[in-house]
Amino acid sequence: MRYLLDTHAILWYLFGDSRLSDNARNLIDNNDCYFSYASFWEISIKHNDPFDRILISQAINNDLSIITCDEKIPLYDVSTDW
C-alpha cells in the first residue's frame, strides 16, 4: 500500500518520538510513503486546517492513505491509519 505522511508522522518518525504508534512506525518502515511539501510549509509557520485539507486532497487524488493521529482528518472521506 502507499501512504501519505502527515506532519506529525514525519516529525515523530524522524526524531524517534514515542508518540508515533507502533503500527504507524511499522507502516512507514514497510511501505511506500510520501510526504507533501505542504508539511514543510506547515512546519515553517504553524499548524492549521488549510494544511489538513491540502493533505486530504493529495491523498484522495493519488489514492493514498494518510498516516495520522489527527482526529479531524478521518471526518473527511479519506483513508487513514495510525
Secondary structure by P-SEA (a helix, b strand, c coil): cbbbbcaaaaaaaaaccccccaaaaaaaaccbbbbbaaaaaaaaccccaaaaaaaaaaaaaabbbbbccccccccccccccc
